[in-house]
Amino acid sequence: MEVQRGGMEGQFLPYELAELVRDIFLLERSGVLELTGPGTTLSLEFELGMLQYGEADSGEDLGRRLVRDGALSSGALAEAQARGASSRDLGGDLVQRGRISVERLVESFHAHLRELLCRAFRWESGKYRFREGQAPPAQVEPDVLHTVESYIQAIEAMTGFPALMKALLAISRPLIQKPSGAIPVDRLNLTPVQGFVLSRLDGTLSLSELLSTLPPHEEEPTSRFVYALLLLGAAAHEPPLATGPFKTSSIVLEHGRDEAREQEEFDFIRQRYQSTADSSPSLTLGVRDGASWEEIQEAYKARKAEIFPQRFLEKVRTQMRSEIRILEGRLVQAYLALQSSALPGRPNGRDQEASGDESTSGRREVKLDIEAMSMRRELTKTEAKTTLDEAEKQAEIYYQKAKKYYQQGDYHNCLQYCSLAVRQCEPVARFHHLMGEVQARNPDHRWQKMAEHSFQRAVELDAWNADYLVTLGQFYKRKGLAMRARKHFEKALEILPTHPVALEELSVLKA
């Protein structure tokens, strides 16, 4: 929905309300936005796009907020109300009489507006009405920074986000931070994770890749933060999904179409997999008994094209990789089985050449099927083994890239590729060891715990590698855990008594 001159009204879903408030802010509109939800109505006033005042018919007002925050006693509030001070001019009255400081009033006033906005974003649906016009001046001057921070917090509270998060994660395009004079990004009160996320919006990582560098419990909060930046125009996909402001409905609609297509493709592969499990070669290729060689060739090519991996969406290709390969194998087996009885010149063939020609030449010319002969698929190899081999190869590629980035000092990309390698093939010690080396460089407590886990996993997977034991010992030494460090150095020397680093570290500890 777009904010029209003069006003507008209608119904909204949470993401539509987010875009409505965004448009009011970016277009610098002034007016009153009335929101009706489950059993209550909120009224939010905007001055040149900035949130300046709000109240609810449920009785939640600034006075009660001041009492709840401990900034004002209930008796002082009753006195002010007895003097006829309304909710709109209460703050000015209290400051004038010395009952509260200006700073405390601003703090509670902003908290009150944020609470009202967050409450509306928690509704599953509602009705809105925007009346454009100049609103009466508020007791606290509206502020761009407060409006943006309130908007981000409202997105953090927005209901129904998990479904929207799936649509955002499905976008493979990288994210980039966009300069904006309207959004004071450098002045926002950000968490450490949000600050890190901003630093990684450099056009190299998609949202899913960005989340892979964070702990699981940070994935949804980070997705909400990035979504708020996308709405405000402070971040964008590269290349952009469309011109103009970010439209949630377009990505939700596209994701819905992709999900429907995914389901159709999953169903097709499963149905084809089941139908060919115990079928005859003719049924597998979909030809009649006694079909000619040309018919068999055409049927094979058509069936092969139907399960060609690139025709399926990436998610389907990944999850159904084993089934697709088995189907390919079944097609090849059926093709070769029917070939023996259909090729010209074969003993059982229907198109055997005339015996007179054979007697004349003393031999017959056999037409070789180069396509069949070139099929090099190892049919005796199990599908599970084939899948495992490919996963190991891909993991090794990721690991080599991670090593390259580590040598270049690009620890972020190193960690990303380590994570990809572990996902492809988890039980490989050197993957975890390199991941621990990178994680240990971050002094944050959470990253230190992750590094310890990675080092421990490397030792667990390769218990006879003295280098891994020494690395874990050095990690504990840096943490001040001398007994643990000594234990691991001694274990390393049990495996390799001449290990120079273990000998040196142990001598230092003993000294």
N, C-alpha and C positions, 0 to 999 in steps of 0.2 A: 504494500500500500504506500502511496505517496501523499505527503501533506499538501493539501490544496489550499489555495488562497481563500480566506473567508471562513473556512472550517470544513469539517467532515465528520462522519460518524459511521459506525458499523460494528462488526464483531471481529474478534482477534484470537489467534493462538499465541502461545508464548513467544515464538520467534517473530511473529508479525508485530507484536507489541515492541519487541526489541528494535525492529527496523523503524517503527513509528517514532519512538523516542529518539533514535539515531537521526532521523530526518529532521525532526524539530530542532535538534542541537546543531547539525551541520548547516541547515538552511537559516539558522538564527531567527527562528520564528518566536513571536510573543503571543501568549494566550493561555487558556485554561484547558487542561486535558482531564476530562472526567472518565473514570474507569469503574465499571460495575462488574463485580465478581460474585462469588458465592456468599450471599448474605450481607454484602457490604459495598459501599461506594467510596472511592478515593477521588480526591481532587488535587491535581498537581499544577502549579503555575510556573510558567516559563517566561523569562525576560531575555530576548535575543538568543534564545536557545538554551540559556542557563537555567537550571532548576533553582527557583527562588522561594517557593512556599508550597506547603501541602497540608491537607487535613483529611480526616476520615470521619464518616458518620457513625463509626463504632465507638466514638468517644476518645480515641487515642489522639492526644494533642500535645503541644509543646509543654504545657504545664505538667502533665503527668510524666512526661519524659524527664523534665528537670527534677521532679521528686524521685523518680526511679534511679536517676544517676547520682542522687545524693547532693545535687547542686542547690536544692531548695527544699525547705520543710513544707509539709502539707499545710501547716498553719499559715505560713507566709503566702502560699498559693491561694488559700481561702480568703485571706485579706485582700489580695490583689483582685480576685474575682468579685468580692463584695464592693470594691471601688468601681466596678464596671469594666475592668480590663478584659478585653476579648483575647482570644487565642492569637489573633494577628498582632496586636500591640502589647501583648503581655511582656515580651522580652524587653522592650524599651522602657516600660513602666518599672520593671524590676531593676534594671540598670540605673535608671534615674534615681531611684530610692536607695541605691546602694545595697540591694539585697543579693546581687550577683554581679560578678565581673563580666566585662565584655567578652573576654577570652572563653570563659566557661559557658556563656550564652551561645557563642558561635559553635563551640564543640557539641553541645547538646542539640542545637538547632540542626546542624548538619547530620547528626546521627538520626534525628527524627525524620528528616527527609529521606535518608538512605533506607530507613526501615520501611517507610511507606512504599518506596519504589520497589524494594525487594519483595514486599508482600504481594504486589501486583504481578510480579514476574513468577511467583509461585503458583498462580492460578493456572488451571489447565485450559481455560478459555474465559472469555468475557466480552463485554461490550465497551465501546469507547465513543467519546464525542469530544472533538477538539474545536473550541471556539477561539478564533484568532482575535486579538485585540490587546490593548495595553492593560496589564493587571495592576492593581494597587501596589505601591511600593511595600517591600517586606522590611522587617526589623533588622535583617542581616543582608548585606549586599550580596547578590549572587556572584558565584565564582566559577570560572571554567574548570579549574583543577578539581574542585569539589564535585562538579557535575560529572566529569569523566570518571573519577574514582567511584562515585555512586553508581554509575552505569556499569562499570566493570564488576562491582560487587553484586549488582542485580543479575548480571549474566551468571555469576557464580551460584546464585540462588534459583535460577530459572528451572522450572520443572520440564520434564520430557527431554532432557538433553542427551541421554544415552543413545536414543535413536538418531538424533542429529549428529552425534559424534561419529557414528558409523559412516554416515555420508561424508563427513569431513575426512575421515581416515581413508576413504576410498579414492580421494583425489591424490594422484601421484605427482602432481606438479610441486616444485619446491616453493618455499615461502621466502619472502623478502620484506624487510622493513621499509616503509614508505615515509619520506619526510612530510610532515604536516604542520602547518602553522597553527591549526586549530586544536591540535592535540599536544599538550605539554608532556611528552613522554619522559623527558629528562627530569621532570619534577614529580612524577608519580611515586607514591609510596609503595614500592614493589618488594615482594619477598625475594630471597636469594635465588630461588628457582626461576621466578619470573624474570629477574635480571639476567640469568644465564640464558633463558629462552630468547630474550631480546637480542643477545649477542650472537645467537645462532641463526637469526633470520637474515641470512646473507645470500640467499638464492641457491644454496647447495642442498638443502634438506627439505623433504616433504614432512608433513605433520607426523605421519607414522614413523619415519626415520628419526625425527626429532624425539618422539616419545621413547624410542628404543634406547636412548641415552639416559633416561630417567628411571627412578624406582617406580614400580607398578602403582603405588598409591598416589603418585604425582601425575599420572596420565590424564585422568579426567579433569582435575583442576587446571592443568596446563592447556588442555584442549579448550576449556571454557575461556581462559585468558586469551588464547590465540583467536578464538571466535570473536571475542569482543574487539580485538585489534582489527580483524578483518571487517567487521561492521563499521567501525569508526574510520576505516581507511588508513590506519596506521600500519597495516600489513596487507600484503596481497600475494596472490599466486603469480608465479613467473613461468610462462607467460600468463597474462590475466585470463580468467574464465570468461569474462564478458566486459563490455564497456559500462561505465557508471558504477554506482555503489554496489557493494556486495549484496546479492540476492539469495537468501536462504532457500526460498521456494524452488529455485532452479536446480540447486544441487540435491535437494530432497527428492524432487521429481526424477532427476537423472539417476539417482541412487536407487529409487524404487524400480525404474525400468531395468537397471542392471541386476537388481535382486531377482526380478521376475525372469529375466533371461538366464541368470545363473541357475535358478530352480529348474527351468526347462532343460538346460544342458545337463544338469545332474541327473534328472529323470531319464533323459535320452541315453546317457552312458550306462546307467544302472539297468535300464530295460534291455539294451543291446547286450550288455554283459551277461545277464541272466538267460536271455533267449539263445545265446550261442554256447552256453556252458556244455550241453550234451547233444548239440544238434549235429546233423550230418554235414559233410562238406558242401553239399548243394544248398541246404538251408542256410548255412553260415554265409554263403555268398549271395543267397537269394536268387538262385537259378533253378530251372526245372531239371529233373533227371534226364540225362542224355543230351544236355545242352552242347552246342557246338563250341569249338575253341574260341572263336571270336566272341561269343556270348559270355564265356567264362572270363575272358580278358576284360571285357567292358564292365562286367559285374564287379570284378575285383577292384578295378580302378575307381568305380563309383563308391563301393563300400569303404575303400581306403580313404577317399576324399571326405567321407562323412565323419570319420574319426581322426582326421588330420588335426594334431594338437593346436595349431595356430588359429583354428577357426573357433576355439573356445576361449572364454574369458580367462584371465590369468589365474584367478582364484580356482576355477574349475580345473584348469590344467594342473595346478599344483596339488589339489586334494585328490583328484582322480587320476593321477599320473600312473599309478600301478595298474588300474583297470584299463586305461587306454593302451598301455603296452601289451597287456594280456590280449586285448582285442586285436591288436596288430598281429600278434603271434598266431592267434586263431585264424585270421584271414590268410596269412602266409601258408599255414598248414593245410587249410582247405584248398587253397590255390594249387599247391603242389600235389595234393592228393588227386584232384580232378585233372591235373595236367597229364598224368600217366595214361589216362583213358581217352583223352581228347586230342592230343597232339597228332598231327599227320605223321605216318611212318612208324608209330608205336605198334607193337604186336596186337594190342586190344583196340587200336584206334578205328574210328568209323571211316576215316578218309585214307585208308591204306592204299598205296599206289598199286596200279595194275600189275599182276604177276608177269605179264609180258614184258613190261619195262624192266623188271628185276632180272629176268632171264637174259635180256639184251645187254644190260650193263654189268651184270654179275654182282651188283650192289645197288643200294638205293640211297638217294640223297635225303638226309634228315635235316629239317629246319630247326635250328637251335633257338630256344627262347632266351635271349640275352637278359631280359628283365628278371626271369625266374632265376637264372644262374647268378645274377648279381646280388641277390638277396643274401646278405651276410649276417643276418640276425642270428645270434646264438640261441637256437630254440631249446637246447638242452640246459641252458642257464636259467635258474629260477628267477621269477620276477622280483622277488624280495631282494635277491642278491644284486640284480641289475640296478634296482632303485638305490640300494645301499652304496654301490660303487659310484653312482653319479653324485650322490649326496657327499661322499667323501672327496670326490674331485672338486666339487663346487666349494666345499669348506676349505680345501687347501688353497684355492684361488683367493678366497676372502682372507685367509691367514697371511698369504704372501703380500697382499695389499696392506694389511694391518702392519706387518713388519716394515714395509717401505715407509708408511706414514710415521711409524715410531722413530725410525732413523732420521726422518726429516723434522722431527719435533712437533708434528701435527697430531697431538694426543687425542683430540676429539674424534677425528676420522679414524684413527687407529682403534679407538674403543668401539666405534660403530661397526667396523669390519670384523673385529673380534667377536662382537655380539652375533653378527650374521654367521660367522664360522661355527660358533657354538650351537646356534639354532639348527644349522645343517647337520652337524655331527658333534654331539655333546661330549662323548667319552674320549676326548683327545686332550692329554695333559698340557701340551704346549700352548693350546688355545687359551686355556684358563690361566696359565702362567703369564702369558703376555698381557692378558686382560687385567690381571692383578697388578702388574708393573705400572699400567696406566692409571688404574683406579687409585693406587697408593700415592700418586702425585697430587691428588686433591686432599687438602688437609681436613675437609669437612668430615665429621664423625661418621655420617652414613656411608660416605665413600670409603673411609678406612675399614668399616665393617665389611663392605662388599669386596674390598681388596683381600682382606683376611680370608673370606670365604673362597675367593678364586684361588689363592695360594694353597689353601687346604685341599681344595678339589684337585689341583694339579698333583699334589703329593699323594692323594688317595688313588688317583688314576695311574701314577707311575711311581710307586713306592721305592724303587731302587735307583731313582735319579737323585744323586747327591746334590746337584745344582739346585733343584727345587727345594730341598730341605734347607740349604744354605740361605736361599732367598727368603723363605719363611722365617728362619732364625734372625736374619737381618731386619725383617719387618718388626718382629717382636722386640728386638734390641732398640730400634728407634722409638718404639712405644714405651720403653722403660721396663719391659717385662724380661728381666735378665734370666730368670730361671727357665722360662719357656724358650728363650733364645738359645741358652746353653744346651738344653735338651736336644734341639734340632741340629745344632752344630755337631754334637756328639754322635747323633744318628748318621749324619753325613759322613763322619770319619769312620764309622763302622762299615759303611759301604765302600768308601774310598779313603783309606788311611792317609794318603798323600795329598788330599785336596787342599791346595794352598790357602784358599779364602777361609775355609772352615778352621784350619790350624791357626791362622792369624786372628780370626774373630774370637776363638776360644781362648787364646792366650791373653787377649785384651780383657776378656771378661774375668779370667782368673786373676789377672793383675789388679 
